[in-house]
Amino acid sequence: MWLVNVSIRRPVFAVMVIGGLTVLGWLSLGRLGIDLFPNVEFPYVAISGTLEGASPDTVETEITDIIESNVNTISGIKQLKSVSSDGISQVFIEFELEEKVDVKAQDVRDKVNVARKDLPRDIDPPIVEKVDPDAAPILSVMISGEASIRDITTFADEVVKEAIQRLPGVGSAKIVGGRKRAIRIWLDAGRMRAYGATANAVVQAIRTERADLPGGRLEVDGARREFGVKTKAEAKSAEEFRKLVVAFRENSLPTRLEDVARIEDGTEDERTYAALNGRTGVSLEIRRQSGRNTVAVARLIRAEVEKLKKQAPPGMQIVIARDVSRFIESSISDVQHELVIAMGLVVLVTFFFLLSWRATLIVATAIPTSLIATFFVFYIFGFTINLLTLLALTVAIGLLVDDAIVVIESIQREVDEGKPREIAAAEGTTRVGLAVLAGTFATLAVFVPIAFMSGIVGRFFFQYGLLTPASAMSRILKPIEHFHHGLDSAYGWLVKWAITLRYVVVLLALGSVVIGGYYARKVPTGFANAADRSEFLGSIDLPLGTGVGEAKAAAKSIQEHLAKIEHVRDVFVTAGANSQEKVNRLDLYVSITPKQQRKATQFVLMDQARTALKAAVSNATKISVAAVPWV
């Protein structure tokens, strides 16, 4: 036990080593990210293609089958499945867990590009993307006010979106419910016949006449100086559009766009919709960059939103409709609170049984120093503070206390026999050192294999499996005394009884294993337990062919019915916000009062929401209400 002897002979050295590790851990703590779970990449790639107006059969034969036959040659595919619906083809590829999803996604893109020549000419370019939990929005910022939807959209796009997208860690910000400025051109068939103009000629003229084109360079002073020349012909107002020349006729004036059409300075077609508590506005669906910390990015966005509120025009409001980071912060805070309680209880129990302030102080010092030093391991391996890593630290407290109490009790016995403290520390530690090492290595044997489990679950428990052994490695009295004596006597009698009737004890142990295994099979299984997050999601599919007007009416009906449910605080409804921008698909997010302020559980309220949605949208083809997914 050379380390023990060195620590006893060189106490300053031992204190500096522990102090150095503690300082490194404390500095690392401020640089660690906070998340709900470890960052795990899923080996899934999705391909989506759109062909307007095509039937499912046509989509399957003209798009899906062609894409499948091309991507099926990629190595490492575990499962390949597809869905063909009206106008939309979706192909989902699951790769083996050992494959690098970034490399495989690029392979899929290459194969899809090869297949482009065999796909219909009218198809939109197929979209290839990884199925990434980071792709889900982490915040939804709602902008509403008394101004027109065009002005709100302009402010959301040019001010709010630009400010948020500049923040570090923000991946994208998608506008939902906005309608940008658009110049509408209404052709007059009678005038077009009179002027001999065709629709194709008008379209071609608009494309060619309103373009900024390079005009070469202008050399002056004998080529001593030169200037770039640019033809500025892009029309920006309705009046400029009216003056565009669309045709020339011999011996006549040129035909301008105002001669054959009516020009209107309006807005885009309404294809998406967003409303918070019945108030229509423009929503920004904000996504983080892949691998970036959710809580850190969300905090930057919330701070920026507070600044943007001061810049907003009078009458315009900016609110955060959805924020998934708040549950993460609350969950981590709860676990940290339980961790502190566990440390306090360990110190009290240690004093209760050892009856020594000195020994209790040693335990109380060993726990925080070992745990804080572990944060240095967090930083080295790139881990985050999440539920699993904090769970590992909570388990490590018990392991640390076990080793500390065994060593301290052995040293205390040597001191009680009259030996000097230095000799007692050396001999006491040597006596139980092998047992302590055996216990520590047993801990390694149990927890380290967890880090190397296969499958998605193994990826999640990797940090847990490494941090638990890492933490373990970095390592009124009279009535109580009567209680101790009684406990000691009872324990001695129990040990003698167990030795005398050892066969009975073995049978009882085997019986407990059998009974435990029987009831273990009855315990429900799942990826994560059902938690009351005070929020839930919903989706409503309207019949195919439903327009945006009917979708808006359904959204208003949904908000009115859900608002009648007790404890419902906010109802955020969007239409056309999905990747395919289908207006017949409504997505909703409902926040309810915190669980501490209500007796009804979230799942009871979700059942009430299902009933309310059926009454609100009776013609819906599908209604789904589910808890917010953990991943």
C-alpha positions in Angstrom: 0.0 0.0 0.0 2.7 2.5 -1.1 0.1 5.2 -1.8 -1.1 5.1 1.8 2.4 5.2 3.1 3.3 8.1 0.8 0.1 10.0 1.9 1.0 9.5 5.6 4.6 10.5 5.3 3.9 13.4 2.9 0.5 14.8 4.0 1.1 18.1 2.2 1.7 16.2 -1.1 -1.6 14.2 -0.6 -3.5 17.4 0.2 -2.2 19.1 -2.8 -3.0 16.2 -5.1 -6.6 16.0 -3.8 -6.8 19.8 -3.9 -5.5 20.0 -7.5 -8.1 17.4 -8.7 -10.8 19.3 -6.8 -9.8 22.6 -8.4 -9.7 21.0 -11.9 -13.1 19.5 -11.3 -14.5 22.9 -10.1 -13.2 24.7 -13.1 -14.5 22.0 -15.4 -18.0 22.2 -13.8 -18.5 25.7 -15.2 -17.7 24.5 -18.8 -20.0 21.5 -18.9 -23.2 21.5 -20.8 -26.6 20.6 -19.4 -29.0 18.3 -21.2 -31.7 15.7 -20.4 -29.8 12.7 -21.9 -26.4 12.1 -23.4 -26.0 13.1 -27.0 -26.6 10.0 -29.1 -26.7 9.7 -32.9 -29.4 7.4 -34.3 -28.4 5.5 -37.5 -31.5 6.5 -39.4 -31.7 8.3 -42.8 -35.0 9.5 -44.4 -35.6 10.4 -48.0 -38.7 12.3 -49.0 -39.9 13.3 -52.5 -43.0 15.2 -53.6 -44.9 14.9 -56.9 -48.0 17.1 -56.8 -51.2 15.4 -57.8 -49.8 11.9 -58.1 -51.8 9.0 -56.7 -50.2 6.5 -54.2 -49.8 3.9 -56.9 -48.0 6.4 -59.2 -45.8 7.6 -56.4 -44.8 4.0 -55.5 -43.9 3.0 -59.1 -42.4 6.3 -60.3 -40.5 7.4 -57.2 -40.4 5.0 -54.3 -39.3 1.8 -56.2 -36.6 3.7 -58.1 -35.1 5.2 -54.9 -35.3 1.9 -53.1 -33.5 0.0 -55.9 -30.7 2.5 -55.9 -30.1 2.9 -52.1 -30.5 -0.8 -51.5 -26.9 -1.3 -52.7 -25.4 0.7 -49.8 -23.6 -1.5 -47.3 -24.6 -1.7 -43.6 -28.4 -1.4 -44.1 -30.3 -3.1 -41.3 -33.8 -2.3 -42.4 -35.4 -0.5 -45.4 -39.0 0.6 -45.5 -41.1 3.1 -47.4 -44.5 4.9 -47.3 -46.2 6.1 -50.5 -49.1 8.5 -50.2 -50.9 11.1 -52.3 -48.1 13.1 -53.8 -45.5 12.1 -51.2 -42.8 9.4 -51.1 -41.0 8.6 -47.9 -38.2 6.1 -47.6 -36.7 5.2 -44.2 -33.3 3.5 -43.9 -32.0 2.0 -40.7 -28.2 1.3 -40.6 -26.3 -0.9 -38.2 -25.4 0.9 -35.0 -21.7 0.6 -35.7 -22.0 2.6 -39.0 -21.2 6.3 -39.0 -24.5 8.0 -39.9 -22.8 11.1 -41.4 -20.9 8.9 -43.9 -24.0 6.8 -44.7 -26.2 9.9 -45.2 -23.7 11.1 -47.8 -23.8 7.7 -49.5 -27.6 8.0 -49.7 -27.4 11.5 -51.2 -25.0 10.2 -53.9 -27.3 7.3 -54.7 -30.4 9.6 -54.9 -28.5 11.9 -57.2 -27.8 8.9 -59.5 -31.5 8.1 -59.4 -32.6 11.6 -60.4 -32.4 10.8 -64.1 -35.0 8.0 -63.7 -37.4 10.1 -61.7 -40.3 12.2 -63.1 -39.2 15.6 -64.4 -41.9 17.4 -62.4 -40.8 16.0 -59.0 -39.4 18.3 -56.4 -35.8 17.6 -55.5 -35.7 14.7 -53.0 -34.7 15.6 -49.5 -32.2 13.4 -47.7 -31.8 14.0 -44.0 -30.7 12.2 -40.9 -33.3 11.3 -38.3 -31.8 13.4 -35.6 -33.3 14.3 -32.2 -31.5 17.6 -32.5 -33.7 18.4 -35.6 -36.8 18.9 -33.4 -37.5 22.6 -32.4 -36.3 23.5 -29.0 -38.2 26.8 -28.8 -41.1 28.5 -30.6 -41.2 32.3 -30.6 -44.6 33.8 -31.3 -44.9 37.3 -32.8 -48.4 38.8 -32.9 -50.0 42.2 -32.9 -52.5 44.6 -34.4 -50.4 45.1 -37.5 -51.1 43.3 -40.8 -49.8 39.8 -41.2 -47.4 41.2 -43.9 -45.9 43.7 -41.5 -45.6 41.1 -38.8 -43.9 38.6 -41.2 -41.5 41.3 -42.3 -40.5 42.1 -38.7 -40.2 38.4 -37.9 -38.1 37.7 -40.9 -35.8 40.7 -41.1 -35.4 41.5 -37.4 -36.3 38.6 -35.1 -35.1 35.7 -37.3 -31.9 37.5 -38.3 -31.0 38.2 -34.6 -31.7 34.7 -33.4 -29.9 32.9 -36.3 -26.7 34.9 -35.4 -26.6 33.3 -31.9 -24.0 30.6 -31.4 -25.6 27.1 -31.5 -28.7 28.1 -33.4 -29.2 25.9 -36.4 -32.2 27.3 -38.1 -35.4 29.3 -37.6 -38.4 28.4 -39.7 -41.3 30.9 -40.1 -44.7 29.4 -39.6 -47.9 31.4 -40.3 -46.1 34.2 -42.1 -47.0 35.7 -45.5 -44.3 37.6 -47.1 -44.8 40.4 -49.7 -45.5 39.2 -53.2 -46.3 40.9 -56.4 -49.4 39.3 -57.9 -50.0 39.5 -61.7 -53.5 38.8 -62.9 -53.5 38.2 -66.7 -56.5 39.5 -68.7 -57.3 37.0 -71.5 -59.1 39.5 -73.6 -56.3 42.0 -73.6 -53.7 39.4 -74.3 -55.6 38.3 -77.4 -55.9 41.9 -78.5 -52.2 42.5 -78.1 -51.2 39.1 -79.4 -49.4 38.2 -76.2 -49.2 34.7 -74.7 -48.8 33.6 -71.1 -45.4 32.1 -71.8 -44.2 35.3 -73.4 -45.3 37.2 -70.3 -43.5 34.8 -68.0 -40.4 34.8 -70.1 -40.4 38.6 -70.2 -40.7 38.9 -66.4 -37.7 36.5 -66.0 -35.5 38.4 -68.4 -36.5 42.0 -68.0 -36.3 42.2 -64.2 -32.8 41.0 -63.6 -29.6 42.7 -62.4 -27.0 41.6 -64.9 -23.2 42.3 -65.1 -22.4 44.8 -67.8 -18.6 44.4 -67.9 -16.2 47.1 -66.9 -15.6 50.7 -67.9 -12.0 51.8 -68.4 -11.0 55.5 -68.1 -7.9 57.6 -68.3 -6.2 55.3 -70.7 -7.0 52.2 -68.7 -5.4 53.7 -65.6 -8.7 53.3 -63.7 -11.7 51.0 -64.2 -15.2 50.6 -62.9 -17.5 47.7 -62.7 -20.7 48.1 -64.7 -24.0 46.5 -63.6 -27.4 46.7 -65.3 -29.9 47.4 -62.6 -33.3 46.3 -63.9 -34.9 44.4 -61.1 -38.4 45.7 -60.5 -39.2 46.2 -56.8 -42.6 47.9 -56.9 -45.9 47.4 -58.5 -45.4 50.5 -60.7 -42.1 49.2 -62.0 -43.7 45.9 -62.8 -46.4 47.7 -64.8 -43.7 49.3 -67.0 -42.0 46.0 -68.0 -42.1 45.3 -71.7 -43.5 41.9 -72.5 -43.7 42.1 -76.3 -42.7 44.2 -79.4 -44.8 44.6 -82.5 -43.7 46.0 -85.8 -44.6 49.6 -86.4 -46.2 49.8 -82.9 -45.5 50.8 -79.4 -44.1 48.1 -77.1 -46.6 46.1 -75.1 -46.1 46.6 -71.4 -47.3 44.3 -68.6 -50.0 46.9 -67.5 -51.5 46.5 -71.0 -52.3 42.8 -70.5 -52.5 42.3 -66.8 -53.5 43.8 -63.5 -50.7 44.1 -61.0 -51.2 43.9 -57.3 -48.8 44.5 -54.4 -50.0 41.8 -52.0 -48.8 38.8 -50.0 -48.0 35.2 -50.6 -50.7 32.5 -50.5 -51.6 31.4 -47.0 -50.1 27.9 -46.6 -49.2 27.8 -42.9 -51.0 29.0 -39.8 -49.9 29.6 -36.2 -52.0 30.7 -33.1 -51.3 30.9 -29.4 -54.4 30.9 -27.2 -56.5 31.8 -30.2 -54.4 34.8 -31.2 -53.1 34.5 -34.8 -49.5 35.5 -35.5 -46.2 34.4 -36.9 -44.2 31.6 -35.2 -40.4 31.0 -35.4 -39.6 27.3 -35.0 -36.0 27.4 -33.7 -33.7 24.4 -34.0 -30.3 24.0 -32.5 -27.2 22.8 -34.3 -26.5 19.1 -34.1 -24.5 18.2 -31.0 -25.0 21.6 -29.3 -26.3 21.9 -25.7 -30.0 22.5 -25.5 -30.0 24.5 -22.3 -27.1 26.8 -23.3 -28.7 27.6 -26.6 -32.1 28.1 -25.1 -30.7 30.6 -22.5 -29.1 32.6 -25.3 -32.4 32.7 -27.2 -34.4 33.8 -24.2 -31.9 36.6 -23.5 -32.1 37.7 -27.1 -35.9 37.6 -27.1 -35.9 40.0 -24.1 -33.8 42.4 -26.1 -36.0 42.1 -29.1 -39.1 42.9 -27.1 -37.7 46.4 -26.5 -37.1 46.9 -30.3 -40.6 45.7 -31.3 -42.9 48.3 -32.8 -45.8 49.5 -30.6 -48.6 47.0 -30.4 -46.4 44.1 -31.4 -45.8 41.3 -28.9 -43.1 38.7 -28.7 -43.6 35.7 -26.5 -42.1 32.2 -26.1 -44.9 29.7 -26.9 -42.8 26.6 -26.3 -39.5 25.9 -24.5 -38.3 22.3 -24.0 -35.3 23.4 -22.0 -37.4 24.4 -19.0 -38.2 20.8 -18.3 -34.5 19.9 -18.7 -33.5 22.6 -16.2 -36.2 21.5 -13.8 -35.3 17.8 -14.0 -31.5 18.5 -13.5 -32.3 20.8 -10.6 -34.4 18.1 -8.9 -31.7 15.5 -9.3 -29.1 18.0 -7.9 -31.3 18.6 -5.0 -31.7 14.9 -4.3 -27.9 14.6 -4.6 -27.4 17.2 -1.9 -29.9 15.5 0.4 -28.2 12.1 -0.2 -24.8 13.7 0.9 -26.4 15.2 4.0 -28.1 11.9 5.0 -24.8 10.0 4.5 -23.0 12.3 6.9 -25.7 12.0 9.5 -25.9 8.2 9.3 -22.1 8.0 9.4 -22.0 10.0 12.7 -24.9 8.0 14.1 -23.0 4.8 13.7 -19.4 5.9 14.2 -20.1 8.4 17.1 -17.0 10.3 16.0 -16.9 13.9 14.7 -13.4 13.3 13.4 -14.5 10.2 11.4 -17.6 12.0 10.2 -15.6 15.0 9.0 -13.4 12.7 7.0 -16.4 11.1 5.3 -18.0 14.6 4.8 -14.8 15.7 3.1 -14.2 12.7 1.0 -17.6 12.8 -0.7 -17.6 16.3 -2.2 -13.9 16.2 -3.1 -14.4 12.9 -5.0 -17.5 14.1 -6.7 -16.1 17.5 -7.7 -13.0 15.8 -9.0 -15.1 13.6 -11.2 -16.3 16.7 -13.2 -12.8 16.8 -14.6 -13.5 13.4 -16.1 -16.7 14.9 -17.5 -14.7 17.6 -19.2 -12.0 15.2 -20.6 -14.5 12.8 -22.2 -16.9 15.6 -23.4 -19.7 14.4 -21.1 -22.7 16.6 -20.1 -24.5 17.0 -16.9 -27.6 14.9 -17.5 -30.0 12.6 -15.7 -27.7 9.5 -16.2 -24.5 11.2 -15.2 -26.1 12.6 -12.1 -27.6 9.2 -11.4 -24.1 7.8 -11.6 -22.8 10.3 -9.0 -25.7 9.5 -6.7 -24.8 5.8 -6.8 -21.1 6.7 -6.3 -21.9 8.4 -2.9 -22.8 5.0 -1.4 -19.7 3.4 -2.8 -17.5 6.2 -1.5 -19.0 6.0 2.0 -18.6 2.2 2.1 -14.9 2.4 1.5 -14.4 5.3 3.8 -16.2 3.8 6.8 -14.4 0.5 6.5 -11.0 2.2 6.5 -11.9 4.6 9.2 -13.3 1.9 11.5 -10.1 -0.1 11.0 -7.9 2.8 11.8 -10.0 3.8 14.8 -9.6 0.2 16.2 -5.8 0.6 16.0 -6.0 4.0 17.8 -8.1 2.5 20.6 -5.4 -0.1 21.1 -3.0 2.7 22.0 -0.9 2.9 18.8 0.3 6.3 17.5 -2.0 7.8 14.9 0.5 7.5 12.0 1.2 3.8 12.7 -2.5 3.2 13.3 -3.4 4.8 9.9 -0.8 2.7 8.1 -1.6 -0.6 9.7 -5.3 -0.1 9.8 -5.4 0.8 6.1 -3.1 -2.2 5.2 -5.3 -4.6 7.1 -8.4 -3.7 5.1 -6.7 -2.4 2.0 -7.1 -5.7 0.0 -10.8 -5.9 1.0 -11.4 -2.3 -0.1 -9.6 -2.9 -3.4 -11.6 -6.0 -4.0 -14.8 -4.1 -3.4 -13.7 -1.3 -5.8 -12.7 -3.8 -8.5 -16.1 -5.5 -8.0 -17.7 -2.2 -8.6 -15.7 -1.8 -11.8 -16.7 -5.3 -12.9 -20.4 -4.4 -12.4 -20.5 -0.9 -13.9 -17.8 -0.8 -16.6 -19.5 -3.4 -18.8 -22.6 -1.2 -18.8 -20.6 1.4 -20.8 -20.0 -1.2 -23.5 -23.6 -2.5 -23.9 -24.7 -2.8 -27.5 -27.6 -1.0 -29.0 -29.2 2.4 -28.5 -29.6 1.7 -24.8 -25.8 1.1 -24.5 -25.1 4.4 -26.1 -27.3 6.1 -23.5 -25.7 4.3 -20.5 -22.1 4.8 -21.7 -21.5 7.8 -19.5 -23.3 6.2 -16.6 -21.1 3.1 -16.8 -17.9 5.1 -16.8 -18.6 7.8 -14.3 -19.8 5.5 -11.4 -16.4 3.7 -11.1 -14.6 6.9 -11.8 -16.2 8.5 -8.8 -15.5 5.5 -6.6 -11.9 5.5 -7.6 -11.2 9.2 -6.9 -12.3 8.4 -3.1 -26.9 12.9 22.7 -24.6 10.0 22.5 -25.4 7.8 25.5 -28.8 6.5 24.2 -27.1 6.0 20.8 -24.3 3.9 22.4 -26.9 1.7 24.1 -28.6 1.3 20.8 -25.3 0.3 19.2 -24.6 -2.3 21.8 -28.1 -3.8 21.3 -27.6 -3.7 17.5 -24.2 -5.4 17.9 -25.7 -8.2 20.0 -28.6 -8.7 17.7 -26.3 -8.8 14.7 -24.0 -11.3 16.4 -26.9 -13.6 17.2 -28.2 -13.3 13.6 -24.8 -14.3 12.2 -24.5 -17.3 14.6 -28.0 -18.4 13.6 -27.2 -18.1 9.9 -24.0 -20.2 10.3 -25.8 -22.9 12.3 -28.7 -23.1 9.9 -26.7 -22.4 6.8 -28.7 -24.8 4.6 -31.9 -23.0 5.5 -30.3 -19.6 4.7 -29.1 -20.9 1.3 -32.6 -22.2 0.5 -34.2 -18.8 1.6 -31.7 -17.0 -0.7 -32.5 -19.2 -3.7 -36.2 -18.8 -3.0 -35.9 -15.1 -2.9 -34.1 -15.2 -6.3 -36.9 -17.3 -7.8 -39.6 -15.1 -6.4 -37.8 -11.9 -7.4 -37.4 -13.2 -10.9 -41.1 -14.1 -11.1 -42.2 -10.6 -10.2 -39.5 -9.0 -12.3 -41.2 -10.4 -15.4 -44.4 -8.6 -14.4 -42.8 -5.2 -14.2 -43.7 -3.0 -17.2 -40.7 -2.2 -19.5 -40.0 0.8 -21.6 -37.3 3.2 -22.8 -38.2 5.8 -20.2 -40.7 6.0 -17.4 -43.9 8.1 -17.8 -43.2 11.5 -16.2 -45.6 14.4 -15.5 -43.9 17.2 -17.5 -46.8 19.6 -17.3 -47.0 19.6 -21.1 -48.1 17.4 -23.9 -48.3 17.3 -27.7 -51.1 16.5 -30.1 -51.7 16.1 -33.8 -54.9 16.1 -35.9 -55.2 14.8 -39.4 -58.0 16.4 -41.4 -59.4 14.7 -44.6 -57.3 14.9 -47.7 -58.1 18.0 -49.7 -58.8 20.2 -46.7 -57.9 23.8 -47.4 -56.1 26.2 -45.1 -59.4 28.0 -44.4 -61.0 24.9 -42.9 -57.7 24.1 -41.1 -57.9 27.5 -39.4 -61.5 27.0 -38.4 -60.5 23.6 -36.9 -57.6 25.2 -35.0 -59.9 27.8 -33.5 -62.4 25.2 -32.4 -59.5 23.1 -30.9 -58.4 26.1 -28.9 -61.9 26.9 -27.6 -62.5 23.3 -26.5 -59.1 22.8 -24.8 -59.3 26.1 -23.0 -62.3 24.8 -21.1 -60.2 22.0 -19.5 -59.1 22.9 -16.0 -55.4 23.6 -15.5 -54.7 24.2 -19.2 -52.6 27.3 -19.5 -51.5 27.7 -23.1 -52.6 26.1 -26.4 -50.2 26.6 -29.3 -51.6 25.3 -32.7 -49.9 25.2 -36.0 -50.9 24.1 -39.5 -48.6 23.2 -42.3 -45.5 23.3 -40.0 -44.4 19.8 -40.8 -41.7 19.0 -43.3 -44.2 18.3 -46.1 -46.1 21.5 -45.2 -49.5 19.7 -45.4 -52.2 22.1 -44.4 -54.5 19.3 -43.4 -52.2 18.4 -40.5 -52.6 20.3 -37.3 -49.9 20.1 -34.6 -50.6 21.4 -31.1 -48.6 22.0 -27.9 -50.4 22.3 -24.6 -48.8 23.5 -21.4 -50.6 23.0 -18.1 -50.1 24.2 -14.5 -47.2 22.7 -12.6 -47.9 19.4 -11.0 -47.4 20.9 -7.5 -50.4 23.1 -8.1 -52.9 20.4 -9.2 -54.3 17.1 -8.0 -55.1 15.7 -11.4 -52.2 14.0 -13.2 -51.0 15.0 -16.7 -52.4 11.8 -18.1 -55.9 12.4 -16.8 -55.8 15.8 -18.5 -54.5 14.2 -21.7 -57.6 11.9 -21.6 -59.8 14.9 -21.2 -57.9 16.6 -24.2 -58.6 13.6 -26.4 -62.3 13.8 -25.6 -62.3 17.6 -26.3 -60.5 17.1 -29.6 -63.0 14.6 -30.8 -65.8 17.1 -30.1 -63.9 20.0 -31.6 -63.0 18.3 -34.9 -65.6 15.6 -35.6 -64.4 15.0 -39.2 -60.8 14.3 -38.3 -59.3 11.1 -39.7 -56.8 10.8 -36.9 -56.4 12.3 -33.5 -53.3 11.7 -31.4 -52.4 13.0 -27.9 -49.0 12.0 -26.5 -46.5 13.1 -23.9 -43.5 15.1 -25.0 -40.9 12.4 -26.0 -37.7 12.2 -23.9 -35.6 11.9 -27.0 
